């Protein structure tokens, strides 16, 4: 069930620019993750350079959002202001994702040839999940698609699981500890996991924008997955669309 689109066909040029800026930032963040995966798998130095360039672009976009938002938001309707505030929050998360991906890629460049293939495989899986989450987030934001946003929550749980597997392998068995190599791997896994948390925050912000309610406010029961509870609640608010 998709929520009704909350698009504004007559956006001011500046507001439309900030919405488009947010969409471009999603694409740049995804590109950053793609280059980081390339760096991890192939050890390409140019991939690390590309990750850093993406991070610089995200920093620039974040500054542009800060400089433009305060003036733009005073000339729009309350509903449009909500969208712009959501753009600001998404941009903050995207800028932080860029920082985390750079951190991961830089550590990868240092330690890649000294870590186990199991670690490379699981870190790569985490990176691929982040790619998919960012791509899904862009589509969900464009269409105000709640179901797409909820898929991000499920992907975030899988990233958490993979990070936990890496932590267990490097901490529970003394033979698994490999000094600096283990520290780098654990830091990389934590950076990717935290990037996933930021995308999860973005998905929750989209749910708030599309419905006017926060997921955490409406979901209290522990008997169902969080995403199913939110869909159930939406169905009760819009019985005509429940089928």
Buried (B, 14 or more C-beta within 10 A) or exposed (E): EBBEEBEBEEBEEBBEBBBEBBBBBBBBBBBBBBBBBBBBBEEBEEBBEBBBBBBEBBEEBBEBBEEBBEEBBEEBEEEBBBBBBBBBBBBBBBBBBBBBBBBBBBBBBEBBEEBBEEBBEBBBBBBEBBBBBBBBBBEBBBBBBBBBBBBBBEBBEBBBEBBEBBBEBBEEEEEEEBEEBBBBBBBBBBBBBBBBBBBBBBBBBBBBBBBEBEBEEBBEEEEEBBBEBBBBBBEEEEEEEEE
